[in-house]
Each structure stands twice: as structure tokens, then as C-alpha cells.
Amino acid sequence: MTGRNRRNFSAEFRLEAAQLVLDQHYTVAAAATAMNVGKSTMDKWVRQLKEERGGKSPIASPMTAEQIEIRELKKRLQRVEMERDRLKNCPWVKPRPESQKLPGKVGRLI
């Protein structure tokens, strides 16, 4: 692999980028440069916006605010679970010996 990561753009970003070409009369190349995306990507977004404005339904509808929040919360949960698992297996964090444990529930991790 080349090590390149695929960038993800929000629906709002794609819409704003395509509107530069269709509404503000930028060239595709100029809009792509201004938004720091590839020309073919910009072409695709412009074509999709033209089709939507022409009455054709989009292939993937933009995500609602709730869907975006759910996606972000799932990412956060996954990251926190990964951190928790890392700490569980951490060699320098060891349970206390019986002689050093505090009485009752004080100091006990659940």
C-alpha cells in the first residue's frame, strides 16, 4: 500500500464545493484548488448536484444531524473501549495484593 488515507467530506462541504461551480461560476479546476480536493472529485460533486437540482434523487442522501451525532458517538465509544482494553492489559497497572487492599468497598474499582 502507498499509505494514503482516504479523506471523508461532510455533505455540507460537498454541497458548498459544488455550489462554487454552479452558483458562483467558478471553473471546476479553480473550485477544486480552492477547496483542496481533486478535480475528478469536484466533477463528481457538481454532476451529483446538477442531477439533484434536475429532480433526480441522490444516491446517498445527506445525513441528518442525528445521524451525524450517532456516527460521532460511535467513533468516540470505540476509541474509549480501545483505551479501556489497553489499560486492562497494561503491565505496570497490577491489582493490589490482599495485604495492601483497603477495607470494604473503598478503593475498589468496579
Backbone as CSV, one residue per row, in Angstrom:
resi,resn,N_x,N_y,N_z,CA_x,CA_y,CA_z,C_x,C_y,C_z
1,MET,0.830,-1.193,0.000,0.000,0.000,0.000,0.869,1.250,0.000
2,THR,0.313,2.312,-0.477,1.058,3.561,-0.535,0.950,4.351,0.757
3,GLY,0.060,3.954,1.648,-0.068,4.654,2.914,-0.968,5.875,2.846
4,ARG,-1.672,6.055,1.748,-2.552,7.216,1.620,-3.868,6.930,2.321
5,ASN,-4.352,7.912,3.039,-5.638,7.791,3.710,-6.698,8.473,2.882
6,ARG,-7.857,7.873,2.839,-8.965,8.445,2.111,-9.635,9.490,2.992
7,ARG,-9.833,10.681,2.447,-10.469,11.745,3.223,-11.985,11.621,3.102
8,ASN,-12.671,11.923,4.179,-14.128,11.925,4.189,-14.607,13.362,4.296
9,PHE,-15.506,13.747,3.407,-16.036,15.103,3.402,-17.504,15.058,3.797
10,SER,-17.921,16.019,4.594,-19.317,16.080,5.018,-20.197,16.470,3.838
11,ALA,-21.478,16.186,3.964,-22.426,16.544,2.912,-22.458,18.058,2.714
12,GLU,-22.315,18.804,3.797,-22.327,20.263,3.705,-21.117,20.766,2.920
13,PHE,-19.965,20.159,3.159,-18.746,20.554,2.452,-18.891,20.274,0.958
14,ARG,-19.403,19.091,0.612,-19.576,18.731,-0.804,-20.553,19.677,-1.490
15,LEU,-21.639,20.017,-0.787,-22.626,20.932,-1.346,-22.018,22.306,-1.573
16,GLU,-21.300,22.812,-0.591,-20.667,24.126,-0.713,-19.668,24.142,-1.871
17,ALA,-18.913,23.070,-2.013,-17.917,22.998,-3.083,-18.592,22.995,-4.452
18,ALA,-19.644,22.217,-4.608,-20.344,22.145,-5.894,-21.054,23.459,-6.206
19,GLN,-21.530,24.147,-5.181,-22.197,25.429,-5.398,-21.233,26.488,-5.914
20,LEU,-19.960,26.372,-5.587,-18.983,27.309,-6.140,-19.018,27.270,-7.664
21,VAL,-19.127,26.083,-8.226,-19.123,25.929,-9.681,-20.463,26.347,-10.268
22,LEU,-21.558,25.842,-9.694,-22.869,26.064,-10.298,-23.446,27.446,-10.006
23,ASP,-23.241,27.963,-8.816,-23.872,29.225,-8.436,-22.937,30.427,-8.543
24,GLN,-21.659,30.222,-8.264,-20.731,31.350,-8.260,-19.822,31.358,-9.483
25,HIS,-20.068,30.454,-10.411,-19.410,30.418,-11.724,-17.901,30.240,-11.661
26,TYR,-17.425,29.507,-10.667,-16.017,29.104,-10.646,-15.833,28.023,-11.705
27,THR,-14.627,27.869,-12.212,-14.342,26.699,-13.037,-14.158,25.519,-12.087
28,VAL,-14.308,24.317,-12.617,-14.147,23.128,-11.783,-12.732,23.083,-11.212
29,ALA,-11.754,23.402,-12.036,-10.361,23.375,-11.581,-10.116,24.410,-10.482
30,ALA,-10.664,25.619,-10.651,-10.461,26.671,-9.649,-11.152,26.312,-8.331
31,ALA,-12.361,25.762,-8.423,-13.079,25.370,-7.212,-12.360,24.222,-6.508
32,ALA,-11.845,23.271,-7.288,-11.118,22.143,-6.701,-9.877,22.630,-5.964
33,THR,-9.178,23.572,-6.563,-7.989,24.133,-5.919,-8.374,24.899,-4.655
34,ALA,-9.430,25.693,-4.737,-9.861,26.497,-3.593,-10.305,25.621,-2.416
35,MET,-10.923,24.491,-2.717,-11.432,23.616,-1.662,-10.447,22.494,-1.310
36,ASN,-9.306,22.476,-1.984,-8.261,21.480,-1.722,-8.750,20.044,-1.935
37,VAL,-9.412,19.822,-3.069,-9.854,18.479,-3.457,-9.415,18.230,-4.894
38,GLY,-9.496,16.996,-5.319,-9.128,16.652,-6.683,-10.164,17.124,-7.691
39,LYS,-9.715,17.338,-8.924,-10.611,17.815,-9.975,-11.702,16.783,-10.274
40,SER,-11.347,15.508,-10.317,-12.352,14.482,-10.610,-13.390,14.391,-9.489
41,THR,-12.953,14.607,-8.258,-13.886,14.616,-7.129,-14.856,15.778,-7.264
42,MET,-14.319,16.945,-7.611,-15.163,18.123,-7.797,-16.139,17.897,-8.947
43,ASP,-15.676,17.305,-10.047,-16.563,16.987,-11.173,-17.733,16.123,-10.716
44,LYS,-17.432,15.123,-9.917,-18.466,14.204,-9.430,-19.492,14.945,-8.574
45,TRP,-19.014,15.796,-7.662,-19.934,16.530,-6.792,-20.815,17.482,-7.594
46,VAL,-20.237,18.138,-8.592,-21.007,19.065,-9.432,-22.062,18.287,-10.208
47,ARG,-21.683,17.153,-10.772,-22.629,16.326,-11.524,-23.778,15.867,-10.623
48,GLN,-23.453,15.440,-9.399,-24.488,14.996,-8.467,-25.443,16.133,-8.110
49,LEU,-24.902,17.331,-7.888,-25.754,18.470,-7.542,-26.647,18.847,-8.715
50,LYS,-26.116,18.805,-9.934,-26.933,19.087,-11.119,-28.084,18.094,-11.219
51,GLU,-27.790,16.816,-10.970,-28.834,15.789,-11.034,-29.885,16.010,-9.954
52,GLU,-29.455,16.358,-8.754,-30.405,16.621,-7.673,-31.296,17.806,-8.009
53,ARG,-30.696,18.856,-8.541,-31.478,20.041,-8.901,-32.405,19.753,-10.067
54,GLY,-32.050,18.780,-10.881,-32.886,18.399,-12.012,-34.030,17.483,-11.623
55,GLY,-34.109,17.101,-10.372,-35.218,16.282,-9.902,-34.847,14.840,-9.638
56,LYS,-33.645,14.440,-9.969,-33.229,13.071,-9.722,-32.824,12.944,-8.260
57,SER,-33.271,11.875,-7.611,-32.946,11.706,-6.192,-31.481,11.310,-6.041
58,PRO,-30.854,11.787,-4.993,-29.439,11.465,-4.788,-29.255,9.993,-4.442
59,ILE,-28.087,9.467,-4.769,-27.787,8.070,-4.465,-27.739,7.876,-2.953
60,ALA,-27.044,8.733,-2.286,-26.967,8.691,-0.828,-27.404,10.055,-0.315
61,SER,-28.501,10.070,0.419,-28.999,11.346,0.915,-28.086,11.868,2.014
62,PRO,-28.019,13.178,2.170,-27.175,13.749,3.226,-27.638,13.268,4.594
63,MET,-26.703,13.138,5.482,-27.013,12.659,6.820,-27.686,13.759,7.633
64,THR,-28.662,13.352,8.436,-29.318,14.306,9.323,-28.387,14.606,10.491
65,ALA,-28.739,15.614,11.249,-27.920,15.988,12.408,-27.841,14.834,13.410
66,GLU,-28.958,14.116,13.569,-28.971,12.988,14.498,-28.051,11.874,14.012
67,GLN,-28.066,11.600,12.704,-27.199,10.561,12.155,-25.727,10.932,12.321
68,ILE,-25.414,12.194,12.121,-24.035,12.651,12.301,-23.620,12.483,13.758
69,GLU,-24.521,12.858,14.672,-24.209,12.725,16.098,-24.017,11.266,16.483
70,ILE,-24.870,10.384,15.966,-24.744,8.955,16.254,-23.409,8.426,15.751
71,ARG,-23.029,8.822,14.537,-21.757,8.371,13.972,-20.590,8.833,14.845
72,GLU,-20.629,10.104,15.278,-19.556,10.629,16.116,-19.515,9.925,17.475
73,LEU,-20.690,9.648,18.044,-20.730,8.962,19.337,-20.213,7.530,19.226
74,LYS,-20.512,6.867,18.110,-19.994,5.510,17.902,-18.474,5.520,17.793
75,LYS,-17.930,6.509,17.087,-16.473,6.626,16.983,-15.861,6.855,18.358
76,ARG,-16.502,7.729,19.130,-15.991,8.043,20.467,-16.042,6.816,21.372
77,LEU,-17.156,6.073,21.304,-17.295,4.864,22.108,-16.222,3.847,21.734
78,GLN,-15.987,3.672,20.454,-14.969,2.726,20.001,-13.589,3.127,20.527
79,ARG,-13.280,4.424,20.469,-11.988,4.906,20.954,-11.848,4.677,22.461
80,VAL,-12.912,4.961,23.222,-12.867,4.787,24.676,-12.740,3.307,25.036
81,GLU,-13.453,2.430,24.310,-13.338,0.996,24.572,-11.926,0.497,24.277
82,MET,-11.321,1.014,23.229,-9.960,0.622,22.888,-8.988,1.076,23.984
83,GLU,-9.172,2.291,24.482,-8.324,2.785,25.566,-8.507,1.944,26.827
84,ARG,-9.753,1.589,27.122,-10.037,0.758,28.290,-9.344,-0.600,28.168
85,ASP,-9.442,-1.213,26.995,-8.806,-2.513,26.792,-7.292,-2.414,26.924
86,ARG,-6.720,-1.319,26.436,-5.284,-1.116,26.554,-4.878,-1.009,28.027
87,LEU,-5.671,-0.283,28.802,-5.358,-0.124,30.222,-5.548,-1.426,30.996
88,LYS,-6.515,-2.248,30.579,-6.724,-3.534,31.243,-5.499,-4.426,31.102
89,ASN,-4.851,-4.354,29.966,-3.707,-5.216,29.686,-2.373,-4.545,29.981
90,CYS,-2.423,-3.417,30.618,-1.211,-2.651,30.906,-0.380,-3.389,31.960
91,PRO,0.893,-3.704,31.669,1.692,-4.498,32.611,2.045,-3.770,33.904
92,TRP,2.114,-2.449,33.903,2.505,-1.742,35.121,1.318,-1.385,36.010
93,VAL,0.097,-1.677,35.569,-1.078,-1.470,36.414,-1.510,-2.852,36.883
94,LYS,-1.158,-3.178,38.122,-1.443,-4.505,38.663,-2.363,-4.359,39.864
95,PRO,-3.196,-5.354,40.106,-4.050,-5.284,41.298,-3.203,-5.321,42.568
96,ARG,-3.724,-4.695,43.610,-3.012,-4.672,44.891,-3.040,-6.059,45.528
97,PRO,-1.966,-6.410,46.220,-2.004,-7.663,46.987,-3.010,-7.526,48.131
98,GLU,-3.501,-8.646,48.620,-4.519,-8.644,49.682,-4.081,-7.827,50.895
99,SER,-2.814,-7.866,51.212,-2.329,-7.167,52.404,-2.399,-5.643,52.265
100,GLN,-2.470,-5.143,51.029,-2.496,-3.696,50.806,-3.888,-3.169,50.462
101,LYS,-4.865,-4.056,50.332,-6.204,-3.616,49.947,-6.870,-2.865,51.084
102,LEU,-7.668,-1.874,50.722,-8.403,-1.091,51.703,-9.641,-1.866,52.129
103,PRO,-10.107,-1.675,53.354,-11.273,-2.416,53.833,-12.554,-1.956,53.131
104,GLY,-13.477,-2.876,52.979,-14.778,-2.555,52.401,-14.701,-2.253,50.921
105,LYS,-15.569,-1.347,50.495,-15.646,-1.010,49.080,-14.761,0.175,48.719
106,VAL,-14.102,0.754,49.697,-13.249,1.910,49.455,-12.060,1.479,48.606
107,GLY,-11.805,2.199,47.557,-10.640,1.923,46.730,-10.830,0.804,45.726
108,ARG,-11.999,0.185,45.710,-12.230,-0.911,44.776,-12.726,-0.350,43.445
109,LEU,-12.166,-0.826,42.388,-12.618,-0.431,41.057,-13.683,-1.403,40.594
110,ILE,-14.715,-0.879,40.036,-15.805,-1.738,39.558,-15.589,-2.056,38.107
